[in-house]
């Protein structure tokens, strides 16, 4: 009798929510973004007896196979899709499989799924305006992979803001690793009229940029200002501390979890907007030629 009760309890336990990350395990281990995201989601799910089932896979093909397997075997009750691309195959696949899903991205890429949008276009405009307010006229953007929708949205916002403000802008796509940020910075700083400020799409690439500047005997921020995306402890503990675009990643995870619960309850799909990232000035941004970092920021620069 006791065995039957235990079996019934296990059978009634809610199935987990699946999250697949198709990226290098090395990058994921160093990058704190998704650790914070999962922590926020589980803060909402755990009191309800639910959890996140996280898989890290090296390719998108293996990610698609994972969704097919989960749908066939019933291992998860729903999934969260991240790093969306335009016309993303995963969106159509989960519909074909009847696998409930929430997307993290813009409404167009979400394809009608419940979607949590981080408003990266507004955040990038804030970043460019902040650096322009420090009298930088030659900017660069080291982005993530160009296949991601949020990368395309950030690069378009960068180009638009630079053009509207009459600045000069350059862009290089990288892979989120510290090594790629290092190499991109070296590439940007060769030749005439190099940028005086660089925006990086994550904290690891910005740390690579800081190392590259040191190897080139450039003083940060006097000779080069650096601004990271995804503020983290890595940014705060670097020397000097990295100025960063800061948003509450755990809040994004909470929004995703609430969207999953609403979807499973039968609510109509909707677009949830997270608060856009804001500039947190620290020791790697200043007026060109000065060394006193955040003291040079205009009073309203951080929005």
Helices and strands as residue ranges (DSSP letters): H 2-12, E 16-22, H 25-30, H 33-45, G 46-48, E 52-57, H 60-73, E 76-81, H 89-97, E 101-104, H 107-110, E 114-117, H 120-133, E 138-143, H 149-164, E 168-173, H 178-188, E 197-200, H 203-215, E 225-229, H 233-237, E 243-246, H 249-264, E 271-273, E 278-280, G 293-296
